[in-house]
Amino acid sequence: MPKWKEADPSLPKSAWHMAEADFVGFRIVRPLRVPSAEEMHRAWNNGVEIE
């Protein structure tokens, strides 16, 4: 068993669990309220182009 799997509390050991990886993660962000269709259109179609 690889050294990094020893901290995995699951049985059987998971190929994806890395308990000591405090540098890995993700964040989900959403608006507090859902914007109206008009607000969404203005935000996505504001005339700014990405080169």
C-alpha distance matrix in Angstrom:
0.0 3.8 6.4 8.4 6.8 7.5 11.1 11.2 13.8 13.7 13.1 11.8 9.4 11.3 10.8 13.6 13.2 13.2 15.0 15.7 17.4 21.0 22.3 21.6 23.9 27.0 30.5 32.9 36.5 39.6 43.2 44.6 47.2 47.1 49.6 52.5 52.7 55.3 53.2 50.2 52.6 53.9 50.5 49.2 52.5 53.7 54.8 52.1 50.7 47.4 48.0
3.8 0.0 3.8 5.5 5.6 7.3 10.4 11.0 14.3 14.7 15.0 13.9 10.7 11.6 10.4 12.5 12.1 11.2 13.3 13.3 14.6 18.3 19.2 18.8 21.5 24.7 28.3 30.9 34.5 37.7 41.3 42.9 45.5 45.5 47.8 50.8 51.0 53.4 51.1 48.2 50.5 51.7 48.1 46.9 50.2 51.2 52.2 49.3 47.9 44.6 45.1
6.4 3.8 0.0 3.8 5.5 5.7 8.4 10.2 13.5 14.9 15.9 15.4 12.1 13.1 12.5 13.7 12.4 10.5 11.7 11.0 13.0 16.3 17.7 17.9 20.8 24.3 27.7 30.6 34.0 37.4 40.9 42.2 45.1 45.4 47.7 50.9 51.3 53.6 51.1 48.4 50.8 51.7 48.1 47.2 50.5 51.3 52.4 49.4 48.2 44.9 45.5
8.4 5.5 3.8 0.0 3.8 5.6 6.7 8.2 11.9 13.2 14.9 14.6 10.9 11.1 10.3 10.7 9.1 6.8 8.3 7.8 9.4 12.9 14.2 14.1 17.0 20.4 23.8 26.7 30.2 33.5 37.0 38.4 41.3 41.6 43.9 47.1 47.6 49.8 47.3 44.6 47.1 48.0 44.4 43.5 46.9 47.6 48.8 45.9 44.8 41.6 42.4
6.8 5.6 5.5 3.8 0.0 3.8 5.5 5.4 9.0 9.8 11.2 10.8 7.1 7.9 8.0 9.1 7.3 6.7 8.2 9.3 11.1 14.5 16.2 15.5 17.7 20.9 24.2 26.7 30.3 33.4 37.0 38.3 40.9 41.2 43.7 46.8 47.3 49.7 47.4 44.6 47.2 48.4 44.9 43.9 47.4 48.4 49.8 47.0 46.0 42.9 43.8
7.5 7.3 5.7 5.6 3.8 0.0 3.8 5.5 8.1 10.0 11.2 11.5 8.5 10.5 11.5 12.5 10.0 9.1 9.0 9.9 12.7 15.7 18.0 17.8 19.9 23.3 26.3 28.9 32.4 35.5 39.0 40.0 42.8 43.3 46.0 49.1 49.8 52.3 49.9 47.3 50.0 51.1 47.5 46.8 50.3 51.2 52.7 50.0 49.0 46.0 47.0
11.1 10.4 8.4 6.7 5.5 3.8 0.0 3.8 6.2 9.0 11.3 12.4 9.4 10.6 12.1 12.0 8.7 7.4 5.9 7.3 10.4 12.9 15.7 15.5 17.4 20.7 23.5 26.1 29.6 32.6 36.0 36.8 39.7 40.4 43.2 46.4 47.3 49.7 47.2 44.7 47.6 48.6 45.1 44.5 48.2 48.9 50.6 47.9 47.3 44.3 45.6
11.2 11.0 10.2 8.2 5.4 5.5 3.8 0.0 3.8 5.6 8.2 9.2 6.3 7.2 9.5 9.4 6.1 6.6 6.0 8.9 11.2 13.7 16.3 15.3 16.5 19.5 22.3 24.5 28.1 30.9 34.4 35.2 37.9 38.4 41.3 44.4 45.2 47.8 45.4 42.9 45.7 47.0 43.5 42.9 46.5 47.6 49.3 46.8 46.1 43.3 44.7
13.8 14.3 13.5 11.9 9.0 8.1 6.2 3.8 0.0 3.8 6.7 8.8 7.5 9.0 12.1 12.0 8.8 9.8 8.4 11.5 14.0 15.9 18.8 17.8 18.4 21.0 23.4 25.3 28.8 31.4 34.7 35.2 37.8 38.5 41.6 44.6 45.6 48.4 46.0 43.7 46.7 48.0 44.7 44.2 47.9 49.0 51.0 48.6 48.1 45.5 47.2
13.7 14.7 14.9 13.2 9.8 10.0 9.0 5.6 3.8 0.0 3.8 5.7 5.3 6.7 10.3 10.7 8.4 10.8 10.5 14.0 15.7 17.9 20.4 18.7 19.0 21.2 23.6 25.1 28.7 31.1 34.5 35.1 37.5 37.8 41.0 43.8 44.6 47.5 45.4 42.9 45.8 47.4 44.2 43.5 47.2 48.5 50.5 48.3 47.6 45.1 46.7
13.1 15.0 15.9 14.9 11.2 11.2 11.3 8.2 6.7 3.8 0.0 2.9 5.0 7.6 11.2 12.7 11.1 13.7 13.8 17.1 18.9 21.4 23.7 21.9 22.4 24.5 27.0 28.3 32.0 34.2 37.7 38.3 40.5 40.7 43.9 46.6 47.2 50.2 48.3 45.7 48.5 50.3 47.1 46.3 49.9 51.4 53.3 51.2 50.4 47.8 49.4
11.8 13.9 15.4 14.6 10.8 11.5 12.4 9.2 8.8 5.7 2.9 0.0 3.8 6.3 9.5 11.6 10.9 13.7 14.7 17.8 19.2 22.0 24.0 22.0 22.6 24.7 27.4 28.7 32.4 34.7 38.3 39.2 41.2 41.2 44.2 46.8 47.2 50.3 48.5 45.7 48.3 50.2 47.1 46.0 49.5 51.2 52.9 50.8 49.8 47.1 48.5
9.4 10.7 12.1 10.9 7.1 8.5 9.4 6.3 7.5 5.3 5.0 3.8 0.0 3.8 6.7 8.8 7.8 10.2 11.5 14.4 15.8 18.8 20.7 18.8 19.8 22.2 25.2 26.8 30.6 33.2 36.8 37.9 40.1 40.1 43.0 45.8 46.2 49.0 47.1 44.2 46.8 48.5 45.3 44.2 47.7 49.2 50.8 48.5 47.4 44.6 45.9
11.3 11.6 13.1 11.1 7.9 10.5 10.6 7.2 9.0 6.7 7.6 6.3 3.8 0.0 3.8 5.3 5.4 8.6 10.7 13.7 14.2 17.2 18.6 16.2 17.0 19.1 22.2 23.7 27.5 30.1 33.8 35.1 37.2 37.0 39.8 42.5 42.8 45.6 43.7 40.8 43.3 45.0 41.8 40.6 44.1 45.6 47.2 44.9 43.8 41.0 42.3
10.8 10.4 12.5 10.3 8.0 11.5 12.1 9.5 12.1 10.3 11.2 9.5 6.7 3.8 0.0 3.8 6.0 8.5 11.6 13.9 13.6 17.0 17.7 15.2 16.4 18.6 21.9 23.6 27.4 30.1 33.9 35.5 37.7 37.2 39.7 42.4 42.4 45.1 43.2 40.1 42.4 44.1 40.8 39.4 42.8 44.3 45.6 43.2 41.8 38.9 39.9
13.6 12.5 13.7 10.7 9.1 12.5 12.0 9.4 12.0 10.7 12.7 11.6 8.8 5.3 3.8 0.0 3.8 6.5 9.7 12.0 11.1 14.1 14.6 11.8 12.6 14.7 18.1 19.9 23.6 26.4 30.2 31.9 34.1 33.7 36.2 39.0 39.1 41.8 39.7 36.7 39.1 40.7 37.4 36.1 39.5 40.9 42.3 39.9 38.8 35.9 37.1
13.2 12.1 12.4 9.1 7.3 10.0 8.7 6.1 8.8 8.4 11.1 10.9 7.8 5.4 6.0 3.8 0.0 3.8 6.2 9.1 9.0 11.9 13.3 11.1 12.0 14.7 17.8 19.9 23.6 26.5 30.1 31.5 34.0 34.0 36.7 39.7 40.1 42.7 40.5 37.7 40.4 41.7 38.3 37.4 41.0 42.1 43.7 41.3 40.4 37.6 39.0
13.2 11.2 10.5 6.8 6.7 9.1 7.4 6.6 9.8 10.8 13.7 13.7 10.2 8.6 8.5 6.5 3.8 0.0 3.8 5.6 5.6 8.9 10.5 9.1 11.0 14.3 17.6 20.3 23.8 27.0 30.5 31.9 34.6 34.9 37.4 40.6 41.2 43.5 41.0 38.4 41.0 42.0 38.5 37.7 41.3 42.1 43.7 41.0 40.1 37.2 38.5
15.0 13.3 11.7 8.3 8.2 9.0 5.9 6.0 8.4 10.5 13.8 14.7 11.5 10.7 11.6 9.7 6.2 3.8 0.0 3.8 5.6 7.7 10.5 10.0 11.5 14.9 17.6 20.4 23.7 27.0 30.3 31.2 34.2 34.9 37.5 40.8 41.8 44.1 41.4 39.0 41.9 42.8 39.2 38.8 42.4 43.1 44.8 42.2 41.7 38.8 40.3
15.7 13.3 11.0 7.8 9.3 9.9 7.3 8.9 11.5 14.0 17.1 17.8 14.4 13.7 13.9 12.0 9.1 5.6 3.8 0.0 3.8 5.9 8.6 9.4 11.9 15.6 18.3 21.6 24.7 28.1 31.3 32.4 35.5 36.3 38.7 42.1 43.1 45.1 42.3 40.0 42.8 43.3 39.7 39.3 42.8 43.2 44.8 42.0 41.4 38.5 39.7
17.4 14.6 13.0 9.4 11.1 12.7 10.4 11.2 14.0 15.7 18.9 19.2 15.8 14.2 13.6 11.1 9.0 5.6 5.6 3.8 0.0 3.8 5.3 5.7 8.6 12.4 15.4 18.8 21.8 25.4 28.7 30.1 33.1 33.7 35.9 39.3 40.1 42.0 39.2 36.8 39.5 40.0 36.3 35.9 39.3 39.7 41.2 38.3 37.7 34.7 35.9
21.0 18.3 16.3 12.9 14.5 15.7 12.9 13.7 15.9 17.9 21.4 22.0 18.8 17.2 17.0 14.1 11.9 8.9 7.7 5.9 3.8 0.0 3.8 5.6 7.7 11.3 13.7 17.2 19.9 23.5 26.5 27.7 31.0 31.9 34.0 37.5 38.6 40.4 37.3 35.2 38.0 38.3 34.6 34.5 38.0 38.1 39.7 36.8 36.6 33.7 35.2
22.3 19.2 17.7 14.2 16.2 18.0 15.7 16.3 18.8 20.4 23.7 24.0 20.7 18.6 17.7 14.6 13.3 10.5 10.5 8.6 5.3 3.8 0.0 3.8 6.7 10.0 12.7 16.4 18.9 22.6 25.7 27.3 30.4 31.1 32.8 36.3 37.1 38.7 35.7 33.4 36.0 36.2 32.4 32.1 35.5 35.5 36.9 33.9 33.4 30.5 31.8
21.6 18.8 17.9 14.1 15.5 17.8 15.5 15.3 17.8 18.7 21.9 22.0 18.8 16.2 15.2 11.8 11.1 9.1 10.0 9.4 5.7 5.6 3.8 0.0 3.8 7.3 10.6 14.0 16.9 20.6 23.9 25.7 28.6 28.9 30.8 34.2 34.8 36.6 33.8 31.3 33.9 34.4 30.7 30.2 33.6 34.0 35.5 32.6 32.0 29.1 30.5
23.9 21.5 20.8 17.0 17.7 19.9 17.4 16.5 18.4 19.0 22.4 22.6 19.8 17.0 16.4 12.6 12.0 11.0 11.5 11.9 8.6 7.7 6.7 3.8 0.0 3.8 7.0 10.3 13.4 17.0 20.3 22.1 25.0 25.3 27.3 30.7 31.4 33.4 30.6 28.2 30.9 31.5 27.9 27.5 31.1 31.6 33.4 30.7 30.4 27.8 29.6
27.0 24.7 24.3 20.4 20.9 23.3 20.7 19.5 21.0 21.2 24.5 24.7 22.2 19.1 18.6 14.7 14.7 14.3 14.9 15.6 12.4 11.3 10.0 7.3 3.8 0.0 3.8 6.8 9.9 13.4 16.9 18.9 21.6 21.7 23.7 27.0 27.7 29.7 26.9 24.5 27.2 27.9 24.4 24.0 27.6 28.3 30.2 27.7 27.5 25.2 27.3
30.5 28.3 27.7 23.8 24.2 26.3 23.5 22.3 23.4 23.6 27.0 27.4 25.2 22.2 21.9 18.1 17.8 17.6 17.6 18.3 15.4 13.7 12.7 10.6 7.0 3.8 0.0 3.8 6.4 10.0 13.4 15.2 18.1 18.5 20.5 23.9 24.9 26.8 23.9 21.7 24.8 25.3 21.8 21.9 25.6 26.1 28.3 26.1 26.4 24.4 27.0
32.9 30.9 30.6 26.7 26.7 28.9 26.1 24.5 25.3 25.1 28.3 28.7 26.8 23.7 23.6 19.9 19.9 20.3 20.4 21.6 18.8 17.2 16.4 14.0 10.3 6.8 3.8 0.0 3.8 6.8 10.4 12.5 14.9 15.0 17.2 20.6 21.6 23.7 21.1 18.8 22.0 22.9 19.5 19.6 23.4 24.3 26.8 25.0 25.5 23.9 26.8
36.5 34.5 34.0 30.2 30.3 32.4 29.6 28.1 28.8 28.7 32.0 32.4 30.6 27.5 27.4 23.6 23.6 23.8 23.7 24.7 21.8 19.9 18.9 16.9 13.4 9.9 6.4 3.8 0.0 3.8 7.0 9.4 11.9 12.2 14.1 17.6 19.0 20.8 17.8 15.9 19.3 19.8 16.5 17.1 20.9 21.4 24.2 22.6 23.5 22.4 25.6
39.6 37.7 37.4 33.5 33.4 35.5 32.6 30.9 31.4 31.1 34.2 34.7 33.2 30.1 30.1 26.4 26.5 27.0 27.0 28.1 25.4 23.5 22.6 20.6 17.0 13.4 10.0 6.8 3.8 0.0 3.8 6.5 8.3 8.5 10.6 14.1 15.7 17.7 14.9 13.3 16.8 17.6 14.7 15.6 19.3 20.1 23.2 22.2 23.5 22.9 26.4
43.2 41.3 40.9 37.0 37.0 39.0 36.0 34.4 34.7 34.5 37.7 38.3 36.8 33.8 33.9 30.2 30.1 30.5 30.3 31.3 28.7 26.5 25.7 23.9 20.3 16.9 13.4 10.4 7.0 3.8 0.0 3.8 5.3 6.2 7.9 11.6 13.8 15.3 12.3 11.5 15.3 15.6 13.1 14.8 18.3 18.7 22.1 21.5 23.3 23.3 27.0
44.6 42.9 42.2 38.4 38.3 40.0 36.8 35.2 35.2 35.1 38.3 39.2 37.9 35.1 35.5 31.9 31.5 31.9 31.2 32.4 30.1 27.7 27.3 25.7 22.1 18.9 15.2 12.5 9.4 6.5 3.8 0.0 3.8 6.8 9.1 12.5 15.5 16.9 14.1 14.1 17.8 18.0 15.9 18.1 21.3 21.6 25.1 24.7 26.8 26.9 30.6
47.2 45.5 45.1 41.3 40.9 42.8 39.7 37.9 37.8 37.5 40.5 41.2 40.1 37.2 37.7 34.1 34.0 34.6 34.2 35.5 33.1 31.0 30.4 28.6 25.0 21.6 18.1 14.9 11.9 8.3 5.3 3.8 0.0 3.8 6.2 9.2 12.4 14.0 11.7 12.0 15.7 16.2 14.8 16.9 19.9 20.5 24.2 24.3 26.5 27.1 30.8
47.1 45.5 45.4 41.6 41.2 43.3 40.4 38.4 38.5 37.8 40.7 41.2 40.1 37.0 37.2 33.7 34.0 34.9 34.9 36.3 33.7 31.9 31.1 28.9 25.3 21.7 18.5 15.0 12.2 8.5 6.2 6.8 3.8 0.0 3.8 6.5 9.1 11.4 9.6 9.1 12.8 14.0 12.8 14.4 17.3 18.5 22.1 22.5 24.4 25.1 28.9
49.6 47.8 47.7 43.9 43.7 46.0 43.2 41.3 41.6 41.0 43.9 44.2 43.0 39.8 39.7 36.2 36.7 37.4 37.5 38.7 35.9 34.0 32.8 30.8 27.3 23.7 20.5 17.2 14.1 10.6 7.9 9.1 6.2 3.8 0.0 3.8 6.6 8.0 5.8 6.2 9.6 10.5 9.8 11.9 14.3 15.3 19.0 19.7 21.9 23.1 26.9
52.5 50.8 50.9 47.1 46.8 49.1 46.4 44.4 44.6 43.8 46.6 46.8 45.8 42.5 42.4 39.0 39.7 40.6 40.8 42.1 39.3 37.5 36.3 34.2 30.7 27.0 23.9 20.6 17.6 14.1 11.6 12.5 9.2 6.5 3.8 0.0 3.8 5.4 5.2 6.2 8.6 10.0 10.7 12.4 14.0 15.4 19.0 20.4 22.6 24.3 28.0
52.7 51.0 51.3 47.6 47.3 49.8 47.3 45.2 45.6 44.6 47.2 47.2 46.2 42.8 42.4 39.1 40.1 41.2 41.8 43.1 40.1 38.6 37.1 34.8 31.4 27.7 24.9 21.6 19.0 15.7 13.8 15.5 12.4 9.1 6.6 3.8 0.0 3.8 5.5 5.1 6.1 8.7 9.9 10.6 11.8 14.0 17.1 18.9 20.7 22.5 26.1
55.3 53.4 53.6 49.8 49.7 52.3 49.7 47.8 48.4 47.5 50.2 50.3 49.0 45.6 45.1 41.8 42.7 43.5 44.1 45.1 42.0 40.4 38.7 36.6 33.4 29.7 26.8 23.7 20.8 17.7 15.3 16.9 14.0 11.4 8.0 5.4 3.8 0.0 3.8 5.4 5.1 6.2 8.7 10.0 10.3 11.8 15.0 17.2 19.5 21.8 25.4
53.2 51.1 51.1 47.3 47.4 49.9 47.2 45.4 46.0 45.4 48.3 48.5 47.1 43.7 43.2 39.7 40.5 41.0 41.4 42.3 39.2 37.3 35.7 33.8 30.6 26.9 23.9 21.1 17.8 14.9 12.3 14.1 11.7 9.6 5.8 5.2 5.5 3.8 0.0 3.8 5.4 5.1 6.2 8.7 9.9 10.6 14.2 15.7 18.3 20.3 24.0
50.2 48.2 48.4 44.6 44.6 47.3 44.7 42.9 43.7 42.9 45.7 45.7 44.2 40.8 40.1 36.7 37.7 38.4 39.0 40.0 36.8 35.2 33.4 31.3 28.2 24.5 21.7 18.8 15.9 13.3 11.5 14.1 12.0 9.1 6.2 6.2 5.1 5.4 3.8 0.0 3.8 5.5 5.1 6.1 8.3 10.0 13.5 14.5 16.5 18.1 21.8
52.6 50.5 50.8 47.1 47.2 50.0 47.6 45.7 46.7 45.8 48.5 48.3 46.8 43.3 42.4 39.1 40.4 41.0 41.9 42.8 39.5 38.0 36.0 33.9 30.9 27.2 24.8 22.0 19.3 16.8 15.3 17.8 15.7 12.8 9.6 8.6 6.1 5.1 5.4 3.8 0.0 3.8 5.5 5.3 5.7 8.1 11.1 13.0 14.8 17.0 20.5
53.9 51.7 51.7 48.0 48.4 51.1 48.6 47.0 48.0 47.4 50.3 50.2 48.5 45.0 44.1 40.7 41.7 42.0 42.8 43.3 40.0 38.3 36.2 34.4 31.5 27.9 25.3 22.9 19.8 17.6 15.6 18.0 16.2 14.0 10.5 10.0 8.7 6.2 5.1 5.5 3.8 0.0 3.8 5.6 5.2 5.7 9.2 11.1 13.7 16.2 19.8
50.5 48.1 48.1 44.4 44.9 47.5 45.1 43.5 44.7 44.2 47.1 47.1 45.3 41.8 40.8 37.4 38.3 38.5 39.2 39.7 36.3 34.6 32.4 30.7 27.9 24.4 21.8 19.5 16.5 14.7 13.1 15.9 14.8 12.8 9.8 10.7 9.9 8.7 6.2 5.1 5.5 3.8 0.0 3.8 5.7 5.8 9.4 10.0 12.5 14.2 17.9
49.2 46.9 47.2 43.5 43.9 46.8 44.5 42.9 44.2 43.5 46.3 46.0 44.2 40.6 39.4 36.1 37.4 37.7 38.8 39.3 35.9 34.5 32.1 30.2 27.5 24.0 21.9 19.6 17.1 15.6 14.8 18.1 16.9 14.4 11.9 12.4 10.6 10.0 8.7 6.1 5.3 5.6 3.8 0.0 3.8 5.9 8.5 9.0 10.4 12.0 15.7
52.5 50.2 50.5 46.9 47.4 50.3 48.2 46.5 47.9 47.2 49.9 49.5 47.7 44.1 42.8 39.5 41.0 41.3 42.4 42.8 39.3 38.0 35.5 33.6 31.1 27.6 25.6 23.4 20.9 19.3 18.3 21.3 19.9 17.3 14.3 14.0 11.8 10.3 9.9 8.3 5.7 5.2 5.7 3.8 0.0 3.8 5.7 7.6 9.3 11.9 15.3
53.7 51.2 51.3 47.6 48.4 51.2 48.9 47.6 49.0 48.5 51.4 51.2 49.2 45.6 44.3 40.9 42.1 42.1 43.1 43.2 39.7 38.1 35.5 34.0 31.6 28.3 26.1 24.3 21.4 20.1 18.7 21.6 20.5 18.5 15.3 15.4 14.0 11.8 10.6 10.0 8.1 5.7 5.8 5.9 3.8 0.0 3.8 5.6 8.6 11.6 14.9
54.8 52.2 52.4 48.8 49.8 52.7 50.6 49.3 51.0 50.5 53.3 52.9 50.8 47.2 45.6 42.3 43.7 43.7 44.8 44.8 41.2 39.7 36.9 35.5 33.4 30.2 28.3 26.8 24.2 23.2 22.1 25.1 24.2 22.1 19.0 19.0 17.1 15.0 14.2 13.5 11.1 9.2 9.4 8.5 5.7 3.8 0.0 3.8 6.3 9.8 12.5
52.1 49.3 49.4 45.9 47.0 50.0 47.9 46.8 48.6 48.3 51.2 50.8 48.5 44.9 43.2 39.9 41.3 41.0 42.2 42.0 38.3 36.8 33.9 32.6 30.7 27.7 26.1 25.0 22.6 22.2 21.5 24.7 24.3 22.5 19.7 20.4 18.9 17.2 15.7 14.5 13.0 11.1 10.0 9.0 7.6 5.6 3.8 0.0 3.8 6.7 9.6
50.7 47.9 48.2 44.8 46.0 49.0 47.3 46.1 48.1 47.6 50.4 49.8 47.4 43.8 41.8 38.8 40.4 40.1 41.7 41.4 37.7 36.6 33.4 32.0 30.4 27.5 26.4 25.5 23.5 23.5 23.3 26.8 26.5 24.4 21.9 22.6 20.7 19.5 18.3 16.5 14.8 13.7 12.5 10.4 9.3 8.6 6.3 3.8 0.0 3.8 6.3
47.4 44.6 44.9 41.6 42.9 46.0 44.3 43.3 45.5 45.1 47.8 47.1 44.6 41.0 38.9 35.9 37.6 37.2 38.8 38.5 34.7 33.7 30.5 29.1 27.8 25.2 24.4 23.9 22.4 22.9 23.3 26.9 27.1 25.1 23.1 24.3 22.5 21.8 20.3 18.1 17.0 16.2 14.2 12.0 11.9 11.6 9.8 6.7 3.8 0.0 3.8
48.0 45.1 45.5 42.4 43.8 47.0 45.6 44.7 47.2 46.7 49.4 48.5 45.9 42.3 39.9 37.1 39.0 38.5 40.3 39.7 35.9 35.2 31.8 30.5 29.6 27.3 27.0 26.8 25.6 26.4 27.0 30.6 30.8 28.9 26.9 28.0 26.1 25.4 24.0 21.8 20.5 19.8 17.9 15.7 15.3 14.9 12.5 9.6 6.3 3.8 0.0
